């Protein structure tokens, strides 16, 4: 059986000969034909190097392509043969070689790079999560992009007060209900890059924008038939927004872009552009964005709440203020300024477990705990029966569900904290339950403060409108 030798073996044999060892002993020790070792000592190239001039891609270009494939595999999204060949063809076209690759090119490419191998994929979500923890990419170069849609005239759906004689109240919604999509992107260090706003229409029109455009500096705008993103808009966002706005200080540093598996993100144009700019793509598993996507975890919910508040405030100030595209931009810009804070962005990354990397964070999310807040009929009966008995030390999660009510006063919170110290060691479910209730109580107080601030701001606006009129009347009397 003939022993296979590698280029490393030949290099080691040449070093032995240079150190004084005979050619015959070096060739025998490393398993290399004597004639091959002699020819290498005389400066002859290897067969692979001599044939490299006939390759469509240079060895350096193939090395970059192989490194990109290994990086994508580490992120859990290894490319297919078709995608690899398409990327290689685009590299050739960029360098002025329009000749197509042969049908056997992918096989020859894999033989030239033994570190790569065709394997059957296994869809394991935890591998994708672990792949995001690679230390090769700096935190400032880790980004998350996602789209979210907003109806232009959609206000809040909260409770209102009216006549007790009517069963329902018709609440006027200001303006149209056109769908608008916004592409947002944030970094792991809390930075938000300018968004891309996609209107519903054939083209972007000038009358859609307010006169003062200072607060929209860097924003990009586009239009589609339904107000949704598509393949062309995704590539445009990558070229005009993401690549220039997130350029690393060191051009050699790689960038990580975390996004969902939407069809516009997996096109050949999109992936080829990422490959050319050293951008690694990490696609989230289906139906997991509410747990793994930082924008969904910490940003979009408060942003839409702030937007509805701005729409409601505009309606409160005047009855004749329709929410068109111009007012929509003003309301969204104000809401975006409040919601896209560094604290919210970092909280989204931390809550998803993507930075700092914590695999247990998404796995212990309350959104993954099925029936966590539901009680079976027999449990409800036990709870009602236990209310007539003398209080006993709480030992079961059922009793905890009765104890952990939303605190309304400081004394309620103090009572629950005392019970928490008693049960913290025996029942691990007490801590998350208590924290959820405290968070709920905090949000309720925050809502009351927000409504009070809204009323104060409305009164200030009315006073500002009333002051000029009084001055004009006084001047008329003096004259």
C-alpha positions in Angstrom: 0.0 0.0 0.0 1.4 3.3 -1.1 1.6 5.9 1.7 0.1 9.3 0.8 2.2 12.3 1.6 1.3 15.9 1.9 3.0 19.2 1.2 3.9 19.5 4.9 5.7 16.2 4.6 7.7 17.5 1.7 8.6 20.7 3.6 9.7 18.7 6.6 11.9 16.4 4.4 13.5 19.5 2.7 14.3 20.8 6.2 15.9 17.5 7.2 18.1 17.6 4.1 19.1 21.2 4.8 20.0 20.1 8.3 22.5 17.5 7.0 20.4 14.4 6.6 20.8 12.4 3.4 18.1 12.6 0.7 17.6 8.8 0.7 16.9 8.7 4.5 14.7 11.8 4.5 12.6 10.5 1.6 12.3 7.1 3.3 11.4 8.5 6.7 8.6 10.9 5.3 7.3 8.4 2.8 8.2 10.6 -0.3 9.5 9.2 -3.6 13.2 10.0 -3.9 12.7 11.5 -7.4 10.0 13.8 -6.1 12.2 15.1 -3.2 15.2 15.7 -5.6 13.0 17.6 -8.0 11.7 19.8 -5.2 15.2 20.5 -4.0 16.0 21.8 -7.5 13.1 24.2 -7.3 10.4 22.4 -9.3 6.8 23.3 -8.3 4.2 20.9 -7.1 1.6 19.6 -9.5 -1.1 21.7 -7.8 1.0 24.9 -8.1 1.9 24.2 -11.7 -1.7 23.6 -12.6 -3.0 26.7 -10.8 -2.5 28.9 -13.8 -5.2 26.9 -15.6 -7.8 27.5 -12.8 -10.6 30.0 -13.3 -10.1 31.3 -9.7 -6.7 32.1 -8.3 -5.5 30.2 -5.2 -5.9 33.3 -3.1 -9.5 33.8 -4.3 -10.3 30.1 -3.6 -8.7 30.5 -0.2 -11.1 33.4 0.7 -14.0 31.4 -0.6 -13.1 28.4 1.5 -12.7 30.5 4.6 -16.1 32.0 4.0 -17.7 28.6 3.7 -16.2 27.5 7.0 -17.4 30.7 8.7 -20.9 30.2 7.4 -20.9 26.6 8.6 -19.8 27.8 12.1 -22.8 30.1 12.1 -25.1 27.2 11.2 -25.9 28.2 7.6 -23.5 26.2 5.4 -23.9 27.1 1.7 -25.0 24.6 -0.9 -23.1 23.6 -4.1 -25.3 26.0 -6.2 -24.7 28.9 -3.9 -20.9 28.3 -3.8 -20.8 28.1 -7.6 -22.9 31.2 -8.0 -20.6 33.2 -5.7 -17.5 32.0 -7.6 -19.1 33.0 -10.9 -19.7 36.5 -9.5 -16.1 36.8 -8.4 -15.0 35.9 -11.9 -17.4 38.5 -13.4 -16.1 41.2 -11.1 -12.5 40.5 -12.2 -13.5 40.8 -15.9 -13.7 37.1 -16.7 -17.2 36.3 -18.1 -16.4 32.7 -18.9 -18.8 30.3 -17.1 -17.5 27.7 -14.7 -17.5 24.1 -15.8 -20.1 21.6 -14.5 -17.3 19.7 -12.6 -15.8 22.8 -11.0 -17.3 22.3 -7.6 -15.8 18.7 -7.4 -12.3 20.0 -8.3 -12.7 22.9 -5.9 -13.4 20.5 -3.0 -10.5 18.2 -4.0 -8.1 21.2 -3.9 -9.4 22.1 -0.4 -9.5 18.9 1.7 -10.7 20.9 4.7 -14.1 21.1 3.0 -16.5 18.2 2.6 -20.0 17.7 1.3 -22.2 16.6 4.2 -25.9 16.1 4.8 -27.2 19.0 6.9 -29.0 18.6 10.2 -31.3 21.3 11.4 -30.3 21.8 15.0 -31.3 25.2 16.5 -28.8 25.1 19.3 -25.9 24.9 16.9 -27.0 28.2 15.4 -27.1 29.8 18.8 -23.7 28.5 19.7 -22.4 29.7 16.3 -23.2 33.3 17.2 -20.8 33.1 20.1 -17.6 33.1 18.0 -15.0 35.5 19.4 -13.7 36.3 15.9 -16.2 39.1 15.5 -16.0 42.1 17.7 -19.2 43.3 19.5 -19.3 46.6 17.7 -19.4 44.7 14.4 -22.4 42.5 15.4 -25.7 43.8 14.1 -29.3 42.7 14.0 -31.6 43.7 11.2 -35.4 43.3 11.0 -38.5 44.7 9.3 -41.6 45.8 11.1 -44.8 47.3 9.7 -47.0 50.1 11.0 -50.4 51.4 9.9 -50.2 55.1 9.4 -53.3 56.1 11.3 -53.4 53.3 14.0 -53.8 54.7 17.4 -54.1 53.0 20.8 -56.8 50.3 21.5 -57.1 51.1 25.2 -60.3 51.7 27.2 -62.2 55.0 27.0 -64.9 56.5 29.1 -68.3 57.5 27.8 -72.0 57.3 28.4 -73.2 54.2 30.4 -76.3 54.0 28.1 -74.3 52.9 25.1 -72.7 49.5 24.9 -69.8 50.6 22.6 -68.0 53.8 21.7 -66.8 54.6 18.2 -63.3 55.9 18.4 -62.2 58.1 15.5 -58.9 57.1 13.9 -57.1 59.9 12.2 -56.2 59.6 8.6 -55.5 56.7 6.3 -54.5 53.1 7.3 -51.8 52.6 4.7 -49.1 50.0 5.5 -45.5 51.2 5.8 -42.5 48.9 6.4 -39.4 50.1 8.2 -36.0 48.3 8.1 -34.1 48.9 11.4 -30.7 47.7 12.4 -28.9 47.9 15.7 -25.4 46.9 17.0 -24.5 44.9 20.1 -23.1 48.1 21.7 -26.4 50.0 21.5 -26.0 51.9 18.2 -28.8 52.3 15.8 -28.1 53.0 12.1 -30.5 55.1 10.0 -33.6 53.2 8.9 -35.0 52.5 5.4 -38.7 53.5 5.1 -40.8 51.6 2.5 -44.0 53.3 1.5 -46.9 51.8 -0.4 -46.8 53.3 -3.9 -45.1 53.2 -7.3 -42.5 55.8 -6.4 -41.4 58.1 -3.6 -43.1 61.6 -3.9 -41.9 64.9 -2.6 -45.1 65.9 -0.9 -44.8 62.9 1.5 -42.1 64.7 3.5 -42.3 67.6 6.0 -40.5 70.8 5.2 -37.9 70.4 8.0 -35.8 67.3 7.2 -33.0 67.8 9.7 -34.1 65.0 12.0 -34.3 62.6 9.1 -30.7 63.0 8.1 -29.3 59.7 6.8 -32.7 58.1 6.4 -33.5 56.3 3.2 -36.8 56.0 1.5 -38.3 53.6 -1.1 -41.7 52.4 -2.4 -43.3 49.1 -3.3 -46.7 48.1 -4.6 -47.8 46.7 -1.2 -45.5 48.6 1.1 -43.5 45.5 1.8 -39.8 44.7 1.3 -38.7 42.7 -1.7 -35.4 41.3 -3.2 -34.4 44.6 -4.8 -35.1 46.7 -1.7 -33.1 44.3 0.5 -30.0 44.6 -1.7 -30.5 48.4 -1.9 -30.6 48.5 1.9 -27.4 46.5 2.1 -25.6 48.7 -0.4 -26.8 52.2 0.6 -27.3 51.8 4.4 -25.7 48.8 6.1 -22.3 48.6 4.3 -21.4 52.3 4.5 -22.9 52.9 8.0 -21.3 49.9 9.7 -17.8 50.0 8.1 -15.4 48.7 10.7 -12.3 50.7 11.7 -10.1 47.9 10.5 -11.1 46.8 6.9 -10.0 43.3 7.7 -12.5 42.8 10.5 -15.5 40.7 9.7 -19.1 41.9 10.3 -21.9 39.7 11.6 -25.5 40.3 10.4 -28.2 38.5 12.3 -31.6 38.4 10.5 -34.5 36.1 9.8 -34.9 33.7 6.9 -37.0 36.0 4.7 -36.7 35.2 1.0 -35.2 38.6 0.2 -32.3 37.8 2.6 -31.3 34.5 0.9 -31.0 35.6 -2.7 -27.8 35.2 -4.7 -27.4 39.0 -5.0 -27.7 39.5 -1.3 -25.4 36.7 -0.2 -22.8 37.6 -2.9 -22.7 41.2 -1.7 -22.2 40.0 1.9 -19.4 37.7 0.8 -17.6 40.6 -1.1 -17.7 42.8 2.0 -16.7 40.2 4.5 -20.2 40.0 6.1 -21.1 36.8 7.9 -24.9 36.0 7.8 -26.6 34.3 10.7 -30.2 33.3 9.9 -32.5 32.7 12.9 -34.5 29.5 13.0 -38.2 29.8 11.9 -40.7 31.1 14.5 -38.0 32.1 16.9 -37.6 35.9 16.3 -39.7 36.8 19.3 -37.1 35.0 21.5 -33.8 35.3 19.6 -34.1 38.7 17.7 -32.8 41.6 19.8 -35.0 44.1 18.0 -38.1 42.0 18.7 -37.1 41.4 22.3 -36.3 45.0 23.4 -37.1 47.6 20.8 -40.2 47.1 18.6 -42.7 46.8 21.4 -41.9 50.1 23.1 -41.5 51.8 19.7 -45.0 50.9 18.5 -46.4 51.9 21.9 -44.7 55.3 21.6 -46.0 55.7 18.1 -49.6 55.0 19.1 -49.1 57.6 21.9 -47.9 60.2 19.4 -50.9 59.5 17.1 -53.3 59.8 20.0 -51.6 63.0 21.1 -52.0 64.5 17.6 -55.7 63.6 17.7 -56.1 65.2 21.1 -54.6 68.5 20.0 -56.8 69.0 17.0 -59.7 67.1 15.3 -58.5 68.0 11.8 -55.1 66.4 11.8 -55.1 63.5 9.4 -52.3 61.0 9.7 -50.8 61.1 6.2 -47.3 60.1 5.2 -46.0 63.5 6.3 -47.4 63.3 9.9 -46.6 59.6 10.0 -42.9 60.4 9.6 -43.1 63.0 12.4 -44.8 60.7 14.8 -42.5 57.8 14.0 -39.4 59.9 14.3 -40.4 61.0 17.8 -41.3 57.4 18.8 -38.0 56.1 17.3 -36.0 58.6 19.3 -37.5 57.3 22.6 -37.5 53.6 21.8 -34.2 53.2 20.1 -32.1 54.2 23.1 -28.9 52.5 23.9 -30.4 51.0 27.0 -33.3 49.3 25.1 -31.0 48.1 22.4 -28.5 46.5 24.8 -31.5 45.1 26.8 -32.7 43.4 23.6 -29.3 41.8 22.9 -29.0 40.7 26.6 -32.5 39.3 26.6 -32.0 37.3 23.5 -28.7 35.9 24.9 -26.7 37.0 21.8 -24.5 39.5 23.7 -23.2 38.9 26.2 -23.5 35.3 24.9 -25.8 33.2 27.2 -27.4 30.2 25.6 -29.6 29.7 28.7 -31.2 33.1 28.3 -33.5 32.2 25.3 -34.1 28.7 26.6 -35.5 30.0 29.9 -37.6 32.8 28.3 -41.2 33.0 29.6 -42.3 33.0 26.0 -41.1 29.3 25.7 -42.9 28.1 28.9 -46.1 26.6 27.8 -49.2 27.2 30.0 -47.0 29.0 32.5 -49.9 31.3 33.6 -52.8 28.9 33.2 -54.5 26.9 36.0 -56.4 23.7 35.5 -60.0 23.5 36.8 -59.0 21.3 39.7 -56.3 23.8 40.7 -58.8 26.6 40.7 -61.1 24.6 43.0 -58.2 24.0 45.4 -57.3 27.7 45.5 -60.9 28.7 46.4 -61.1 26.1 49.1 -57.8 27.1 50.6 -59.0 30.7 51.1 -61.3 29.6 54.0 -58.5 27.8 55.9 -55.8 29.2 58.1 -52.7 30.4 56.3 -50.0 27.8 56.0 -46.5 28.1 54.7 -46.5 28.1 50.9 -44.8 25.0 49.4 -46.2 24.5 45.9 -46.1 26.4 42.6 -49.9 26.5 42.8 -49.8 28.5 46.1 -47.2 30.7 44.5 -49.6 31.6 41.7 -52.0 32.9 44.4 -49.4 34.8 46.3 -47.7 36.5 43.4 -50.3 39.2 42.5 -49.4 42.5 40.9 -48.4 44.8 43.8 -50.4 48.0 43.9 -48.9 49.5 47.1 -45.5 49.4 48.8 -46.8 47.2 51.6 -47.9 44.6 49.0 -44.4 44.5 47.5 -42.8 44.2 51.0 -45.1 41.3 51.9 -44.2 39.4 48.7 -40.4 40.0 49.2 -40.6 38.5 52.6 -42.3 35.4 51.2 -39.7 35.3 48.5 -36.9 35.0 51.0 -38.7 32.1 52.7 -39.3 30.2 49.4 -36.3 31.2 47.3 -34.3 28.1 48.2 -37.1 25.6 48.0 -38.8 26.6 44.9 -36.8 28.0 41.9 -40.0 29.3 40.2 -40.6 32.0 42.8 -38.0 34.5 41.5 -39.2 34.8 37.8 -42.8 35.0 39.0 -42.1 37.8 41.4 -40.1 39.7 38.9 -42.8 39.5 36.3 -45.4 40.8 38.8 -43.1 43.7 39.8 -42.5 44.5 36.1 -46.2 44.5 35.5 -46.8 46.8 38.4 -44.1 49.1 37.2 -45.6 49.3 33.7 -49.0 50.1 35.2 -47.5 53.1 37.2 -45.6 54.1 34.1 -48.8 54.2 32.0 -50.4 56.4 34.6 -47.4 58.8 34.5 -47.4 58.8 30.7 -51.1 59.7 30.6 -50.5 62.5 33.0 -47.6 63.8 31.0 -49.8 63.7 27.8 -52.5 65.7 29.5 -50.0 68.3 30.8 -48.4 68.6 27.3 -51.9 69.0 25.8 -52.7 71.8 28.2 -49.4 73.5 27.4 -50.2 73.4 23.7 -53.6 74.9 24.3 -52.1 77.7 26.4 -49.6 78.5 23.7 -52.4 78.7 21.2 -54.5 80.9 23.5 -51.8 83.5 24.3 -51.5 85.3 21.0 -55.2 85.8 20.8 -55.3 87.6 24.2 -52.4 89.8 23.2 -54.2 90.9 20.0 -57.4 91.7 21.9 -55.4 93.9 24.4 -53.7 95.8 21.6 -57.1 96.5 20.0 -58.4 98.0 23.3 -55.4 100.3 23.7 -55.7 101.6 20.2 
